[in-house]
Amino acid sequence: MNSYYERGNTEKSLAFAYVKWQKMEQVFESLSEAMQIGTLFPELEKPFVKERCKNGRK
């Protein structure tokens, strides 16, 4: 596969994404639970906790 610049594109890119490889290990058994949480994979569930930052700002 030719790179972006080898294909004749000379414009600069806004950004490049890096996505780390992940192994599929577990999935939620209940599809309705996965839909409520927003992911099928339990290891990606990162609930947000509302609290103050260490420096006192919100």
C-alpha positions in Angstrom: 0.0 0.0 0.0 1.3 3.4 -0.9 1.6 6.0 1.8 -0.5 9.2 1.8 2.3 11.3 0.3 3.4 8.7 -2.2 -0.1 8.9 -3.8 0.5 12.5 -4.6 -1.2 14.2 -1.7 0.8 17.2 -0.6 -1.6 18.8 1.9 -0.8 18.4 5.6 -3.0 16.3 7.7 -4.9 17.6 10.6 -4.2 14.6 12.8 -3.3 10.9 12.8 -5.0 8.4 15.0 -3.3 5.7 17.0 -5.5 2.8 18.1 -3.9 0.2 20.3 -4.6 -3.4 19.4 -7.0 -5.1 21.8 -7.8 -8.8 22.4 -11.5 -9.7 22.7 -11.7 -11.4 26.1 -15.2 -10.8 27.5 -18.5 -9.5 26.4 -21.6 -8.6 28.5 -24.1 -11.5 28.5 -27.1 -9.2 28.3 -27.3 -7.0 25.2 -29.7 -4.6 26.9 -27.1 -4.1 29.7 -24.4 -3.4 27.1 -26.7 -0.9 25.3 -27.3 0.9 28.6 -23.6 1.1 29.4 -22.6 2.0 25.9 -20.1 -0.8 25.2 -20.2 -4.6 24.6 -16.9 -5.1 26.3 -16.7 -4.9 30.2 -13.0 -3.8 30.1 -14.0 -0.6 28.3 -16.6 0.4 30.8 -15.2 3.5 32.4 -17.9 5.2 34.6 -17.4 8.9 35.3 -17.4 9.9 38.9 -18.5 13.5 39.7 -15.9 14.9 42.1 -13.5 17.8 42.5 -10.1 17.7 41.0 -7.1 17.7 43.2 -6.3 21.4 42.5 -9.8 22.5 43.6 -11.2 23.2 40.1 -14.2 21.4 38.7 
